Amino acid sequence: MNTTNSFRSIAKLLSLACLMAAMAGCQKTDTTAGAEGPAETAGAQIDKAAVKAGEQLNKLAEQAGKGLEKAGEKLQSAAQEAQKSEHQEK
C-alpha cells in the first residue's frame, strides 16, 4: 500500500468517526416525556424575559405619553394666558 492510499484511508476513517460522533450528539439522551434540554430551557427563559421587558416598555411608554399630554396642556394654557395678556395691553 502506498502513502497516498494510506492517507485517504485514514481521512475516510476520521471523517466517518466525526460523522458518527456528530450523529450521537444530536440524539436525545433523556427519554422521559416532555423533558426539555438545556437549550429549550434557556429559550423559554429568554422568551419570558422578553415578554416581561415588553410589558415594562409599554408601561414606560404609557407614563411618558401621560407626561407629554400634561406638558401639552400646560403649554396650551400658557399660550392662552399670553394671548390674553397681549390683548389686554392693547
N, C-alpha and C positions, 0 to 999 in steps of 0.2 A: 504494500500500500504506500503511495507516495504522500508527501506532506500536504498537498492541496486537498486530496480526498480526506485526509485526517482532520484538517481544519473545517472542512464542510460538514463532516460527520459530527464534530464537536459543536459546531454552530447550530446544527439541526437539533441536537440533544438539548443544548442550552435553551433554544427557542421553545422547544416542547416543554421543558421544565418550567420556564417562565409562564407559558400559557396555562399550564396546569395549576401553578400557584395563583395566578390571577383568577382562574375559574373557582378555585377553592375559596378565595377571599370574597367572592360575590355571593356565595351560598349563605343562607340564613342558618345560623347555628342554633338559635332558640326556636324550638318547635311549639312552644306554648301559643295558644290562640290569642291574638290581639296584642302580643308583646311588641313594643316599639324598640327600635335600635337607638343608639345614641344620637345619630343624625336626625332621626324623626323627632326625638325628644327635644333636641336643640331647636329644630324648626318650629315646633309647637310653642316653645318659649319665646322665640323671636316673633311669631305671629301675635301672641298675647301682648308682648311689649309694644308692637306696632299699633295694635288696636288701642291700648292704653294711651300711647303717645298721641294718637289721632284724637282721642276724646279730650285730652288736655289741651291740644291745639285749638279744638273747637271752642272750649270754654274760654281760652285766652282771646280768641278772635271775637267772641260774643262780648266779652268785657271791653275790648278795645273799641268795638262798634258802639257800645253804650257811651263810652268816654268821648268818642268823636261826635256822637249825637248831642251830648251835653255841651261840648265845646261849640258846636254849630249854633245851638240855641243861644248861648251866651254872646257869641259874635253877632248874631242877628239882633239880639236885644240891644247890644252896644251900638250897632249901626242905626237902629231906630231912635235911640236916645240922642245920638249925634245929629241925626236928621232933625229931630225936634228942636234941639238947641240951635241949630243953624237957622231954622225958620223963625224962632223967637227973637234972634238977634236982628233980623231984617226988619 
